[in-house]
Amino acid sequence: MNQLGLTYLPYSLKLKIPFETSKSKINERKGFIITIKDSEKFKGVGDAAPLPNFGSETFDEAAKFLTDFKLNLKIDLTNFLESLQVNLSPLDKFPALRHGFEQAFLNYVCSKTSVSLNELLNRESSKFVNVNAVIGLSPLNEIGKIVTELIKKGYKTLKLKVGRENFDNDLSVIKEVRSHAGNDIKIRIDANGKWNFNSAKSNLKKLEKFDIEYCEQPVAKSINFIRLREQTTIPLAADESIRSMQDAEDFITKKAASVLILKPMMLGGIINTMKIVDLAKRKKIKVVITSSFESVVGRSFAILAASFLKNETAHGLGTAEYFEKDIVEDPYPVKKGIISLG
């Protein structure tokens, strides 16, 4: 056993321009870089980036927990997964903090034992990950330019935020996107749970002609997902509805969604995320991994999680370009719509 020490440092990342969804407008992302170190100077670093509107604790709640936290972390390298669960159980209600501690913990073990994360978690990975571009609730008169620029950058999949007060405005934007993108570009839409069942049913019917890959979080509750899937040909994807293993099991068992959108930061880390991935795979349900506008540190684990899926699906990991400046240089930049892992 090794007694571990803890330090943490708050950070704030400014966005170049605000990113708007139907739930909120994001101007900056705040979080904590957590470092775990032992007496031999082996260390691990993790990111805790709360995003309360999307399922985590608040920044202030995380700050208070860290201030009051009495460190008593010990790790048994011969049985590290059990050690990890025991050490992190007090953080089950703080998913962003749990992610930060777990990431630091896993990185520490990798450093201490000179093994890769793949080896540690017994996972194979792809050498590249496809990435979708994200378009917020941008004005109609800017959409054509945005789409053209993203396609020039090499993106083959575009994800559009929808959920404007007047759906006709959403409809106009989607029509404009498809017009500029042509038929070879995949389009996903994300309502962030803005619609009720009746409006979702009506809205999706109007969108079927635009060849939508899937609609993410059209409604909030699983029962409405189940009702809605019978009313549209557009596949449904669950995001905010999946914030625990129990949520995932509920959606998978009921086949309430065709796609699960998994955010490691909102699920408490990569281990919980991969457990859900394994369950979804057994039931032949598609999974997309996305970031939560966290720092490059946290985003790196979301990228690794996506690589473990070993598929050609475009994942939601292209958020680095939204920041004025990140904490450190990005080791996994998006180039031509692809992240290379070496």
C-alpha positions in Angstrom: 0.0 0.0 0.0 1.1 3.6 -0.7 -0.2 6.6 1.1 -1.2 9.2 -1.5 -1.2 13.0 -1.4 -3.7 15.3 -3.1 -3.5 18.7 -4.6 -6.1 20.5 -6.8 -6.1 23.7 -8.8 -9.2 25.5 -10.2 -9.3 26.6 -13.8 -11.4 28.7 -16.1 -11.5 28.4 -19.8 -13.1 31.2 -21.9 -14.9 30.3 -25.1 -14.2 32.4 -28.2 -17.9 33.0 -28.6 -20.8 31.8 -26.4 -22.1 28.3 -27.2 -25.9 28.3 -27.0 -28.2 25.3 -26.4 -31.9 25.1 -25.5 -30.9 24.8 -21.9 -28.2 27.4 -21.4 -25.5 29.6 -22.9 -21.9 28.6 -22.2 -19.4 31.4 -22.0 -16.7 29.7 -19.9 -16.0 26.3 -18.4 -14.7 26.0 -14.9 -13.3 23.0 -13.2 -10.4 21.5 -11.2 -7.2 19.8 -12.1 -6.7 17.1 -9.5 -3.2 15.6 -8.9 -2.5 12.5 -6.9 1.2 11.9 -5.9 3.1 9.4 -3.7 6.3 9.8 -1.8 8.3 8.5 -4.7 7.0 11.3 -6.9 4.8 9.1 -9.1 1.7 11.0 -9.9 -1.6 11.1 -11.8 -3.6 14.0 -13.1 -7.4 14.2 -13.6 -10.0 16.8 -14.6 -13.3 17.5 -12.7 -15.4 19.9 -14.8 -19.0 20.2 -13.3 -21.8 21.0 -15.7 -25.0 21.1 -13.6 -27.4 21.8 -16.4 -26.4 18.5 -17.9 -26.3 16.3 -14.8 -23.4 17.0 -12.5 -22.9 18.8 -9.3 -22.2 22.6 -9.4 -18.8 24.1 -9.3 -19.4 25.5 -5.8 -20.5 22.1 -4.5 -17.4 20.5 -5.9 -15.2 23.3 -4.4 -16.8 22.8 -1.0 -16.3 19.1 -1.1 -12.6 19.5 -2.1 -12.1 22.1 0.7 -13.7 19.8 3.3 -12.3 16.5 2.0 -10.0 14.7 4.4 -7.6 12.8 2.2 -7.2 9.1 3.1 -6.6 7.5 -0.3 -4.7 4.3 -0.4 -4.1 2.0 -3.3 -3.4 -1.7 -3.6 -1.7 -2.2 -6.9 -2.4 -5.9 -6.8 -6.2 -5.2 -6.8 -6.5 -1.6 -8.0 -10.1 -1.8 -9.4 -11.5 -2.8 -6.0 -9.3 -0.2 -4.3 -10.6 2.4 -6.8 -14.3 1.6 -6.0 -13.6 1.8 -2.2 -11.8 5.1 -2.5 -14.3 6.7 -4.8 -17.6 5.6 -3.3 -18.0 8.9 -1.3 -18.0 10.7 -4.6 -21.0 8.8 -6.2 -23.2 11.9 -5.9 -20.5 14.1 -7.4 -19.9 12.6 -10.9 -17.5 15.3 -12.2 -15.3 15.0 -9.0 -15.5 11.2 -9.3 -14.3 11.5 -12.9 -11.4 13.7 -11.8 -10.3 11.4 -9.0 -10.7 8.3 -11.1 -8.7 9.8 -14.0 -5.9 10.9 -11.6 -6.0 7.5 -9.9 -5.8 5.6 -13.2 -3.0 7.8 -14.5 -1.1 7.3 -11.3 -1.3 3.6 -11.6 -0.2 3.7 -15.2 2.8 5.9 -14.2 3.6 3.7 -11.2 3.5 0.4 -13.1 4.6 1.6 -16.6 1.6 0.2 -18.3 -0.9 1.9 -20.7 -4.5 2.6 -19.9 -5.4 -0.1 -22.5 -3.5 -2.7 -20.6 -4.7 -1.5 -17.3 -8.4 -1.8 -18.3 -7.8 -4.7 -20.6 -9.1 -2.9 -23.7 -8.0 -2.8 -27.3 -8.3 0.5 -29.1 -8.5 2.1 -32.6 -5.7 4.2 -33.9 -8.2 6.9 -35.0 -11.6 8.3 -33.9 -14.0 10.1 -36.2 -15.5 13.3 -34.8 -18.7 15.2 -35.4 -18.7 19.0 -35.6 -21.3 20.8 -33.3 -23.3 23.8 -34.3 -25.1 25.7 -31.5 -28.3 27.8 -31.9 -26.7 30.0 -34.5 -28.8 32.5 -36.5 -30.1 31.3 -39.9 -28.1 33.9 -41.8 -24.8 32.5 -40.4 -25.6 28.8 -41.0 -24.5 28.5 -44.6 -21.0 29.9 -43.8 -20.6 27.7 -40.7 -21.5 24.5 -42.6 -19.2 25.4 -45.5 -16.3 26.0 -43.2 -16.9 22.8 -41.2 -17.0 20.7 -44.4 -13.8 22.3 -45.6 -12.2 21.2 -42.4 -13.1 17.6 -43.2 -16.1 16.9 -41.0 -18.4 14.3 -42.4 -21.0 14.5 -39.6 -22.7 17.6 -38.2 -24.6 17.8 -35.0 -27.1 20.7 -34.7 -28.5 22.1 -31.5 -32.3 22.6 -31.8 -35.0 23.5 -29.4 -35.7 27.2 -30.3 -38.9 28.7 -29.0 -40.4 28.5 -32.4 -39.8 25.2 -34.1 -40.2 26.8 -37.6 -36.8 28.4 -36.9 -35.3 25.0 -36.2 -36.8 23.7 -39.4 -35.4 26.5 -41.4 -31.9 26.0 -40.0 -32.0 22.2 -40.7 -33.2 22.8 -44.2 -30.4 25.3 -44.7 -27.8 22.9 -43.4 -29.0 20.0 -45.6 -29.0 22.4 -48.6 -25.3 23.4 -48.0 -24.2 20.0 -46.8 -25.7 17.9 -49.6 -26.6 14.3 -49.2 -23.1 12.8 -48.3 -22.9 14.6 -44.9 -24.6 13.0 -41.9 -26.8 15.3 -39.8 -27.7 14.8 -36.1 -29.9 17.0 -34.0 -30.0 17.6 -30.3 -33.0 19.1 -28.5 -31.6 18.7 -25.0 -35.0 17.5 -23.7 -36.7 20.7 -24.7 -39.7 19.2 -26.4 -42.7 17.5 -24.8 -44.1 14.3 -26.4 -46.7 16.0 -28.6 -44.3 18.6 -30.0 -41.6 16.0 -30.5 -43.9 13.8 -32.4 -45.0 16.7 -34.6 -41.5 18.1 -35.1 -39.8 14.8 -36.0 -42.5 14.1 -38.5 -41.6 17.3 -40.3 -37.9 16.4 -40.2 -38.1 12.9 -41.6 -37.5 14.1 -45.2 -34.1 15.5 -44.2 -32.4 12.1 -43.6 -31.5 12.8 -39.9 -29.1 10.2 -38.5 -30.7 10.5 -35.1 -32.4 12.9 -32.7 -30.7 13.3 -29.4 -32.8 13.8 -26.3 -36.0 14.9 -27.9 -37.9 14.3 -24.6 -36.9 13.8 -21.0 -38.4 10.6 -19.7 -37.9 7.0 -20.9 -41.6 6.4 -21.1 -41.9 9.2 -23.7 -38.9 7.8 -25.6 -40.8 4.5 -25.8 -44.0 6.2 -27.0 -42.1 8.4 -29.5 -40.1 5.7 -31.2 -43.3 4.2 -32.5 -44.3 7.6 -34.1 -41.1 8.4 -36.1 -38.7 6.9 -38.5 -35.8 9.0 -37.1 -33.7 7.0 -34.5 -33.7 8.4 -31.0 -30.7 9.0 -28.8 -30.6 9.4 -25.0 -28.0 11.7 -23.4 -29.2 13.6 -20.3 -31.4 10.6 -19.5 -28.3 8.4 -18.9 -26.6 9.5 -15.8 -26.1 6.2 -14.0 -25.8 2.5 -14.6 -29.4 2.1 -13.5 -30.5 4.7 -16.1 -28.6 2.9 -18.8 -30.0 -0.5 -17.9 -33.5 1.0 -17.9 -33.1 2.4 -21.4 -31.3 -0.7 -22.8 -33.8 -3.2 -21.3 -36.7 -1.3 -22.6 -35.0 -0.5 -25.9 -36.2 3.1 -25.4 -33.4 4.5 -27.6 -31.4 3.3 -30.6 -28.3 5.3 -29.5 -26.8 6.1 -26.1 -24.8 9.3 -25.8 -22.3 8.8 -23.0 -20.3 11.6 -21.3 -17.6 10.2 -19.1 -17.5 13.4 -17.0 -21.3 13.1 -16.3 -21.1 9.4 -15.6 -18.3 9.5 -13.0 -15.5 8.3 -15.2 -14.3 6.0 -17.9 -14.9 2.8 -15.9 -18.7 3.4 -15.5 -18.8 4.5 -19.1 -17.2 1.3 -20.4 -19.6 -0.8 -18.3 -22.5 0.8 -20.1 -20.7 0.4 -23.4 -20.4 -3.3 -22.8 -24.0 -3.7 -21.8 -25.2 -1.7 -24.9 -23.0 -3.8 -27.2 -24.5 -7.0 -26.0 -27.9 -5.6 -26.8 -26.7 -4.1 -30.2 -27.4 -0.6 -29.2 -25.1 2.1 -30.7 -22.9 4.3 -28.4 -21.5 7.7 -29.1 -18.9 9.2 -26.7 -18.9 13.0 -26.2 -17.0 15.5 -24.2 -18.6 18.0 -21.8 -16.6 21.1 -22.9 -14.0 20.1 -20.3 -10.3 20.9 -20.4 -7.8 19.0 -22.6 -7.0 16.8 -19.6 -10.6 15.5 -19.2 -11.2 15.4 -22.9 -8.3 13.1 -23.4 -10.1 10.3 -21.4 -13.3 10.8 -23.4 -11.2 10.3 -26.6 -9.6 7.2 -25.2 -13.1 5.9 -24.2 -14.2 6.5 -27.8 -11.1 4.6 -29.2 -12.0 1.6 -27.0 -15.3 1.2 -29.0 -13.2 0.5 -32.2 -15.9 1.7 -34.6 -16.2 4.3 -37.3 -19.0 6.2 -35.6 -18.4 10.0 -35.3 -18.0 11.0 -31.6 -18.6 14.3 -30.0 -15.1 15.3 -29.2 -14.3 18.4 -31.3 -14.7 21.0 -28.6 -11.1 22.1 -28.3 -11.4 24.8 -31.0 -14.1 26.6 -29.0 -11.7 27.7 -26.3 -9.5 30.9 -26.5 -6.8 28.9 -24.7 -6.6 25.5 -23.0 -4.5 24.4 -20.0 -1.9 22.7 -22.0 -1.3 21.8 -25.7 -3.9 19.3 -27.1 -2.2 15.9 -27.7 -5.2 14.8 -29.7 -6.1 17.6 -32.2 -8.9 17.1 -34.7 -7.6 17.0 -38.3 -9.9 16.6 -41.2 -12.6 15.4 -38.9 -10.4 12.7 -37.3 -8.4 12.3 -34.1 -5.3 10.2 -34.5 -4.0 8.3 -31.5 -0.7 7.4 -33.0 
